[in-house]
C-alpha cells in the first residue's frame, strides 16, 4: 500500500481536509440527535418558549450544517481521490505497457479498472471514515464525561467494542475469503475476453460449451465467495446493533443510578446510539480493507519500480540459457552473442530454433526500448490513425519524420493515396489494412523508435520477394545503430557483419553470409532452395 500512499502525498492536504469535514459531519449528527432529544423532552414540560429558543436554533443550525459539511466533504474528498486515481491509473498503464513480460489481456484490464478502483475505496471508505470515527469517539466521550464520568467510562468501552472489537472480528471472518476474490475476478475477465475473441474458433471446433462451462464454474465460485462475504457482513452488522443498544442501555442505567437528571439521561442514551453508529463505520471500513488488500497488493506491484542496472554500452551475452518452465527443455542453450555499437547480426534457423527467444533475451538485457527495441513478434497495431500508431515509436516525430520512416518501410505511397492521409484510421489491430500494409506500418514504427540496437523479427513476412528485398534494404538503410535481424529468408543478409545459425536453442554455426554459403550445411542448403524457388516465382510472375 505504501506506493499508493506515496502517490497520494501531493494531495495530503485535501485528504486531511476531507477527514476533518467528515468528522465534523458526524459530530454535527451526534450533536443534532442529542440537542433534539433535549428539546423534545424539555418541551414536554411546557416551559416558556424563550427557554427553548437556543435549542430550536441549534437544531436548525446543526441540521443545515450537517448537510453543508457532508456536501463539502464529498466534494473535497472525491476531488482529491479522483486526482490520485488518475495518477495511479496512468502509472499502472505505463508499467503494463513497458514491462517485457506480457500480462493476460483480461488480467491487465482487471488491474486497470477494478484494482485501481480499490485505491478510491481505500481512501474514501477506509481511511477518511476511520479518521472521522476516531475523532467522533473522542469528542463524544469528552462530552459525556461532563454529564457523568461513570457513564462516560461505559460509553468509552462500548465505543472500543464497536470501533475495534467488531472491525477485528469482521477482518478475521472475511480475510481468507476476500483474498481469493480479486484473482478470481481477473480470471473471469480473461474468460470473457477469450470467449469474445475466440468465439469463431471455439464454434469451429465445437468447444464453446466446454469454454462456457469453465467460465461458469469460476463465476459460480465467485458468487459463492461473495455470498460468504455478505453473510459475514450481516452477522457483524447484527452484532453492531446489539452493541449499540446494549451500550445505550448501560449508559442510561449508570447515569440514572448516579442521579443524573432524566432529560440528560435521555440525551446521553440517544447521543450514545448516534456515536456508536458513527463508530460502526469502522466495521464497514475493516470489511472494505479486507476485500481491498488483494487488489491493492496487485496495484502496488505495478507501482513499485523494478530493480534495474544501467544499460550496457554494448550487448555481450555469454553462455545464455533460457527456459520457459523450470523443468522444461532450454529454449536457448549456452548461446553467446557479442554486439558492440553498430554491429549488424543475422539470426536464422528452422522454426522453433529459438530465434524469437534470443530477440526477447536481448530486449530484456538491453533495458530501455530506446536502447534495444524494434519489431518483435506479433507487433500490435492500435485502433487509431496512421499518425497515432507511428507516434508510439517517437511521440515528437514531425510529418517529415513519419514520411521518412514510411518511405523506408515502403508504406509512404499508400499513405499518400488515402483521402485522410496520416489521419486514416487503420481499425482494431490493423483490420482495415492488408497483411503487407500492416507489416509495413509496424516496421515504420520500429524505424521511428531509432534505438541503439534495432531488433527485427521476420520484418518481411507476408511480402512477395521483390517487395521484401525493397523493404529490408530500406529499413536497414534507415537504421543508424546496430541491427539484429531474425528471418527465415536468407536474401538480404549479405551486408550483415555476422550470421548465427540456431537449431534447438544452440548455435550450430556462425560466420558471414559468404562464408556460410560456401560451407556445406543447413545455411547453404536453404540458400540454394530459396534462390531456386524465388527464381521460379519471378519467372512465373506476369
C-alpha positions in Angstrom: 0.0 0.0 0.0 3.0 2.3 0.5 3.5 3.1 -3.2 -0.2 4.1 -3.4 0.1 6.4 -0.4 3.2 7.9 -1.9 1.3 9.0 -4.9 -1.3 10.5 -2.6 1.2 12.7 -0.9 0.7 15.7 -3.1 -3.0 15.7 -2.2 -2.5 15.1 1.5 -3.9 18.5 2.5 -7.1 17.8 0.7 -7.4 14.4 2.2 -6.9 15.8 5.7 -9.5 18.4 5.0 -11.9 15.7 3.8 -11.3 13.8 7.0 -11.9 16.8 9.2 -15.1 17.6 7.3 -16.2 14.0 7.7 -15.6 14.2 11.4 -17.4 17.5 11.6 -20.4 15.9 9.8 -20.6 13.0 12.2 -20.1 15.3 15.3 -22.8 17.5 14.0 -25.1 14.5 13.6 -24.4 13.3 17.2 -25.0 16.9 18.5 -28.2 17.2 16.4 -29.6 14.0 18.0 -28.6 15.0 21.5 -30.0 18.5 21.1 -33.2 17.3 19.5 -33.7 14.9 22.4 -33.1 17.6 25.0 -35.6 19.9 23.1 -38.3 17.2 22.9 -38.0 16.1 26.5 -37.8 19.7 27.8 -40.7 20.8 25.6 -42.9 18.1 27.1 -42.8 20.1 30.4 -44.3 23.1 28.6 -41.7 25.7 29.6 -41.7 29.3 28.3 -40.8 29.4 24.6 -37.8 31.6 25.5 -36.2 28.6 27.3 -36.3 26.6 24.1 -35.1 29.3 21.6 -31.4 28.4 21.8 -32.2 24.7 21.3 -34.5 25.3 18.4 -31.9 27.5 16.6 -29.2 24.9 17.4 -31.3 22.1 15.9 -31.8 24.1 12.7 -28.2 25.1 12.5 -26.9 21.6 13.2 -29.3 20.1 10.6 -28.2 22.7 7.9 -24.5 22.5 9.0 -24.5 18.7 8.8 -25.8 18.8 5.2 -23.3 21.5 4.2 -20.4 19.7 5.8 -21.4 16.4 4.2 -21.6 18.0 0.7 -18.3 19.8 1.2 -16.6 16.6 2.5 -17.8 14.6 -0.5 -16.7 17.4 -2.9 -13.2 17.8 -1.3 -12.7 14.0 -0.8 -13.7 12.9 -4.3 -11.8 15.7 -5.9 -8.6 14.6 -4.2 -9.3 10.9 -4.7 -10.2 11.1 -8.3 -6.9 13.0 -9.0 -5.0 10.3 -7.1 -6.7 7.5 -9.0 -5.9 9.3 -12.3 -2.2 9.3 -11.4 -2.3 5.7 -10.2 -4.1 4.5 -13.4 -1.6 6.3 -15.6 1.3 4.8 -13.7 -0.3 1.3 -13.9 -0.9 1.7 -17.6 2.7 2.8 -18.1 4.0 -0.1 -16.2 1.9 -2.7 -18.1 2.8 -1.1 -21.4 6.6 -1.1 -20.7 7.1 -4.4 -18.9 8.7 -7.0 -21.0 6.6 -9.8 -19.7 3.1 -9.6 -21.1 0.0 -9.8 -18.9 -3.1 -11.6 -20.0 -5.4 -9.0 -21.5 -8.2 -9.8 -19.1 -6.0 -9.6 -16.1 -4.5 -6.4 -17.3 -8.0 -4.9 -17.8 -9.0 -6.0 -14.3 -5.9 -4.3 -12.9 -6.5 -1.2 -14.8 -10.2 -0.9 -13.8 -11.2 -2.9 -10.7 -7.9 -3.0 -8.9 -7.2 0.7 -9.4 -10.8 1.5 -8.2 -9.7 -0.2 -5.0 -7.5 2.9 -4.4 -10.6 5.1 -4.4 -12.3 2.8 -2.0 -9.3 2.7 0.3 -9.3 6.4 0.7 -13.0 7.2 0.7 -14.3 4.1 2.6 -11.4 3.2 4.9 -9.0 6.0 5.7 -11.4 9.0 5.8 -14.3 7.3 7.7 -11.7 5.7 10.1 -10.2 9.0 11.0 -13.6 10.6 11.3 -14.9 7.9 13.6 -11.9 8.2 15.9 -12.4 12.0 16.3 -16.2 11.4 16.9 -15.4 8.9 19.7 -13.0 11.3 21.4 -15.5 14.3 21.3 -18.5 12.1 22.3 -16.7 10.6 25.3 -15.5 14.0 26.3 -19.0 15.4 26.2 -20.5 12.5 28.1 -17.8 12.9 30.8 -19.2 16.4 31.5 -22.5 14.9 32.4 -21.5 11.6 34.1 -17.9 10.4 34.3 -19.1 6.9 35.2 -21.4 6.7 32.2 -18.7 8.1 30.0 -16.4 5.2 31.1 -19.1 2.6 30.0 -19.6 4.7 26.9 -15.9 4.5 26.0 -15.9 0.7 26.5 -18.9 0.4 24.1 -17.1 2.6 21.5 -14.0 0.4 21.8 -16.0 -2.7 21.2 -17.8 -1.1 18.2 -14.7 0.6 16.8 -12.0 -2.0 17.4 -13.6 -5.3 18.5 -16.1 -5.6 15.8 -13.8 -4.5 13.0 -11.2 -7.1 14.1 -14.0 -9.7 14.1 -15.0 -8.6 10.6 -11.4 -8.9 9.4 -11.0 -12.3 10.9 -14.2 -13.6 9.3 -13.6 -12.3 5.8 -9.8 -12.2 5.3 -9.2 -15.5 3.6 -12.3 -15.4 1.5 -11.6 -11.8 0.3 -8.0 -12.7 -0.7 -9.4 -15.2 -3.3 -11.9 -12.8 -4.9 -9.5 -10.4 -6.8 -7.6 -13.2 -8.6 -10.9 -14.9 -9.5 -12.2 -11.7 -10.9 -9.1 -11.4 -13.1 -9.6 -15.0 -14.3 -13.2 -14.3 -15.2 -12.1 -11.2 -17.1 -9.7 -13.5 -19.0 -12.5 -15.9 -19.7 -14.8 -13.1 -21.0 -12.1 -11.9 -23.4 -11.2 -15.4 -24.6 -14.8 -16.2 -25.2 -15.3 -13.0 -27.1 -12.2 -13.0 -29.2 -12.1 -16.8 -29.7 -15.8 -17.2 -30.4 -15.3 -18.2 -34.0 -12.6 -20.8 -33.3 -14.5 -22.2 -30.3 -17.5 -22.7 -32.5 -15.5 -24.2 -35.3 -14.0 -26.9 -33.0 -17.2 -27.4 -31.1 -15.5 -26.2 -27.9 -17.9 -23.4 -27.0 -19.8 -25.5 -24.4 -16.5 -26.5 -22.7 -15.2 -23.0 -22.5 -18.5 -21.7 -21.2 -18.6 -24.4 -18.6 -15.2 -23.4 -17.3 -16.2 -19.7 -17.1 -19.4 -20.7 -15.4 -17.5 -22.7 -12.8 -15.4 -19.6 -11.9 -18.5 -17.4 -11.9 -20.2 -19.8 -9.5 -17.2 -19.9 -7.3 -17.0 -16.1 -7.3 -20.7 -15.8 -6.4 -20.2 -18.4 -3.6 -17.3 -16.3 -2.1 -19.3 -13.1 -2.4 -22.3 -14.7 -0.6 -20.0 -15.8 2.1 -18.6 -12.3 2.5 -22.2 -10.9 2.6 -23.2 -13.4 5.2 -20.3 -12.5 7.4 -21.1 -8.8 6.9 -24.7 -9.3 8.0 -23.6 -11.2 11.2 -21.2 -8.4 12.2 -23.8 -5.7 11.4 -26.3 -7.5 13.6 -23.7 -7.6 16.4 -23.2 -3.9 15.9 -26.9 -3.2 16.5 -26.7 -5.3 19.7 -23.6 -3.4 20.9 -25.2 -0.1 20.2 -28.4 -0.9 22.1 -26.5 -2.5 25.0 -24.2 0.4 25.3 -27.0 3.0 25.3 -28.9 1.0 27.9 -25.9 0.6 30.1 -25.0 4.3 29.9 -28.6 5.3 30.7 -28.8 2.9 33.7 -25.5 4.1 35.2 -26.4 7.8 34.6 -29.8 7.2 36.4 -28.0 5.4 39.3 -25.6 8.4 39.5 -28.6 10.8 40.0 -28.3 12.5 36.6 -31.4 14.5 35.5 -33.8 12.5 33.5 -33.6 14.8 30.5 -29.8 14.5 30.4 -30.1 10.7 30.7 -32.2 10.8 27.5 -29.6 13.0 25.9 -26.9 10.5 26.9 -28.8 7.5 25.6 -29.6 9.0 22.2 -26.2 10.5 21.9 -24.7 7.1 22.6 -26.7 5.5 19.9 -25.6 8.2 17.4 -22.0 8.0 18.4 -21.8 4.2 18.3 -23.5 4.2 14.9 -20.8 6.6 13.7 -18.1 4.3 15.0 -19.7 1.3 13.4 -18.4 2.8 10.2 -15.1 1.3 11.2 -16.7 -2.2 10.8 -17.6 -1.3 7.2 -14.1 0.1 6.8 -12.5 -3.1 8.1 -14.6 -5.2 5.8 -13.6 -3.0 2.9 -9.9 -3.2 3.9 -10.1 -6.9 3.9 -11.6 -7.0 0.5 -9.2 -4.3 -0.8 -5.9 -5.9 0.4 -5.5 -8.2 -2.6 -6.3 -5.7 -5.4 -4.2 -3.1 -3.6 -1.3 -5.5 -3.4 -1.6 -6.1 -7.2 -1.6 -2.4 -7.8 1.4 -1.9 -5.5 3.5 -4.4 -7.5 2.9 -2.3 -10.6 3.8 0.9 -8.8 7.0 -0.4 -7.3 9.9 0.2 -9.7 11.7 -2.9 -10.8 15.3 -3.0 -9.8 17.4 -2.2 -12.8 21.0 -1.6 -13.6 22.3 1.0 -16.2 22.1 -0.4 -19.7 25.4 -1.7 -21.0 27.3 0.2 -23.6 27.4 -3.0 -25.7 25.4 -6.2 -25.6 27.5 -9.2 -24.6 25.6 -12.3 -23.8 27.8 -15.1 -22.8 26.5 -18.7 -22.3 22.9 -17.5 -22.0 20.3 -20.3 -21.3 16.6 -19.6 -21.3 13.8 -22.0 -20.1 10.1 -21.2 -20.2 9.4 -23.7 -17.5 11.9 -24.7 -14.8 11.5 -28.4 -15.6 11.3 -27.9 -19.4 13.9 -28.1 -22.1 16.0 -25.0 -22.8 14.7 -22.7 -25.5 18.3 -21.3 -25.6 21.3 -23.3 -24.5 24.6 -21.7 -23.9 24.3 -19.1 -26.6 26.9 -16.3 -26.9 26.2 -13.0 -28.7 28.5 -10.0 -28.9 27.0 -6.8 -30.1 29.4 -3.8 -30.0 28.0 -0.5 -31.1 26.9 -0.5 -34.8 27.3 -4.3 -35.3 24.7 -5.9 -37.6 23.8 -9.5 -36.8 21.5 -12.0 -38.6 19.8 -14.9 -36.8 18.5 -17.8 -38.8 17.4 -21.4 -38.3 14.5 -23.7 -38.6 11.2 -23.0 -36.9 11.4 -23.5 -33.1 15.2 -23.0 -33.1 15.0 -20.2 -30.5 15.3 -17.1 -32.8 12.5 -15.1 -31.3 13.5 -16.1 -27.8 17.0 -14.7 -28.4 15.5 -11.4 -29.5 13.4 -11.3 -26.3 16.5 -12.0 -24.3 18.4 -9.2 -26.0 15.5 -6.8 -25.4 15.4 -7.8 -21.7 19.1 -7.4 -21.3 19.2 -4.1 -23.1 16.8 -2.4 -20.7 15.0 0.6 -22.2 13.3 0.2 -25.6 15.3 3.3 -26.7 18.4 1.3 -26.1 17.3 -2.0 -27.6 13.9 -2.3 -29.3 12.0 -2.5 -32.5 9.8 -5.0 -34.3 9.2 -8.1 -32.1 6.8 -11.0 -32.9 3.2 -10.1 -33.4 3.5 -6.3 -33.1 0.2 -4.8 -32.3 -1.5 -2.1 -34.4 -3.9 0.1 -32.5 -7.4 1.1 -33.5 -6.2 4.6 -34.2 -4.9 6.7 -37.1 -1.7 6.0 -39.0 -0.2 9.1 -37.4 -1.1 7.9 -33.8 0.3 4.4 -34.4 3.6 5.8 -35.7 3.9 8.3 -32.8 4.2 5.3 -30.5 7.7 5.0 -31.9 8.5 8.6 -31.4 5.9 10.9 -29.9 7.6 14.1 -31.1 8.1 13.0 -34.7 7.2 15.5 -37.4 5.3 14.7 -40.6 8.7 14.7 -42.4 10.0 12.1 -39.9 6.9 10.0 -40.4 7.3 10.2 -44.2 11.0 9.2 -44.0 10.1 6.1 -41.8 7.2 5.1 -44.1 9.4 5.5 -47.2 11.9 3.2 -45.6 9.2 0.6 -44.9 7.5 1.0 -48.3 4.3 2.5 -46.9 4.5 6.1 -48.0 2.8 5.7 -51.4 -0.1 4.0 -49.8 -0.5 6.8 -47.1 -0.5 9.5 -49.8 -3.2 7.6 -51.7 -5.6 7.7 -48.8 -8.1 10.6 -48.6 -7.3 11.2 -45.0 -3.5 10.6 -45.3 -1.9 10.4 -41.9 -5.3 10.6 -40.2 -6.5 7.3 -41.9 -8.0 5.0 -39.2 -6.5 1.5 -39.5 -9.1 -0.4 -37.4 -8.6 -2.7 -34.5 -5.2 -4.5 -34.8 -4.9 -3.1 -38.3 -8.2 -4.7 -39.6 -8.5 -2.1 -42.4 -5.1 -2.9 -43.7 -3.8 -5.8 -45.8 -1.2 -8.1 -44.2 1.6 -6.4 -46.0 0.4 -2.9 -45.2 0.1 -3.8 -41.5 3.7 -5.2 -41.5 5.0 -2.1 -43.2 3.2 0.1 -40.6 4.8 -1.8 -37.7 8.2 -1.6 -39.4 7.9 2.2 -39.9 7.1 2.5 -36.2 10.2 0.5 -35.4 12.3 2.7 -37.6 11.0 5.8 -35.8 12.0 4.3 -32.5 15.6 4.6 -33.7 17.2 2.5 -30.8 20.9 1.9 -30.4 20.2 -1.7 -31.4 17.2 -2.3 -33.8 15.5 -5.7 -33.3 13.7 -7.1 -36.3 11.7 -10.3 -36.1 10.6 -11.5 -39.5 10.3 -8.0 -40.9 9.4 -9.1 -44.4 6.9 -11.8 -43.5 3.9 -11.8 -45.8 5.6 -9.7 -48.6 6.5 -11.0 -52.0 10.2 -11.4 -52.8 10.6 -8.1 -54.7 8.8 -6.1 -52.0 10.7 -7.9 -49.3 14.0 -7.0 -50.9 13.0 -3.4 -51.2 11.6 -3.1 -47.7 14.5 -4.8 -46.0 17.0 -2.6 -47.8 15.1 0.5 -46.9 14.8 -0.5 -43.2 18.5 -1.5 -42.9 19.5 1.7 -44.7 17.4 3.8 -42.2 18.8 2.1 -39.1 21.6 4.3 -37.7 22.8 1.9 -35.0 23.2 -1.9 -34.6 20.7 -4.4 -36.0 19.7 -7.9 -35.0 17.6 -9.4 -37.8 15.7 -12.7 -37.3 14.4 -14.1 -40.6 13.6 -17.3 -42.5 14.6 -15.6 -45.7 18.3 -15.5 -46.3 18.4 -13.0 -49.1 19.4 -9.6 -47.7 21.9 -11.0 -45.2 24.8 -10.3 -47.5 25.6 -6.9 -45.9 25.5 -8.1 -42.3 28.6 -8.4 -40.2 27.7 -11.9 -38.9 25.0 -14.5 -39.3 24.2 -17.0 -36.5 22.5 -20.3 -37.3 20.4 -21.7 -34.4 18.9 -25.2 -34.1 17.2 -26.5 -31.0 18.3 -23.5 -29.0 22.0 -23.9 -29.7 24.4 -22.1 -32.1 25.2 -24.6 -34.9 27.5 -22.4 -36.9 28.2 -18.7 -37.4 30.0 -16.5 -39.9 29.4 -14.1 -42.7 26.9 -14.8 -45.4 29.6 -15.5 -48.0 31.4 -17.9 -45.6 28.2 -19.8 -44.8 27.1 -20.1 -48.4 30.4 -21.7 -49.2 30.4 -24.2 -46.3 28.2 -27.4 -46.6 25.3 -27.4 -44.1 21.8 -26.1 -43.3 22.5 -22.5 -44.4 23.9 -23.4 -47.8 21.0 -25.9 -48.4 18.4 -23.2 -47.5 20.1 -20.6 -49.6 20.1 -22.8 -52.7 16.5 -23.9 -52.1 15.2 -20.3 -51.6 17.1 -19.0 -54.6 15.6 -21.7 -56.8 12.1 -21.0 -55.5 12.4 -17.3 -55.9 13.8 -17.6 -59.5 10.7 -19.7 -60.2 8.5 -17.1 -58.6 10.0 -14.3 -60.7 9.7 -16.4 -63.9 6.0 -17.2 -63.2 5.2 -13.5 -62.5 3.4 -11.6 -65.3 
